């Protein structure tokens, strides 16, 4: 999996626009994290279809940075 980071001006509906754009193009979001600082939003999206997601987001006018990530699946249980 890879992580795509989108850096954009923070605004209402930004995350919805990104997720809708990916959804309409058949890209599933595995994980998402959002941080804001003053007027800038940093949205980290972990996806399997890296090339497609990057192309879709860039075509949609978003600034995209990509990063390799390691995903470890563990069972969820107490302790």
Secondary structure, 3 states (H helix, E strand, C coil): CEEEEEEEECCCCHHHHHHHHHHHCCCCEEEEEEEEECCEEEEEEEECCHHHHHHHHHHCCCEEEEEECCCCCCCCCCC
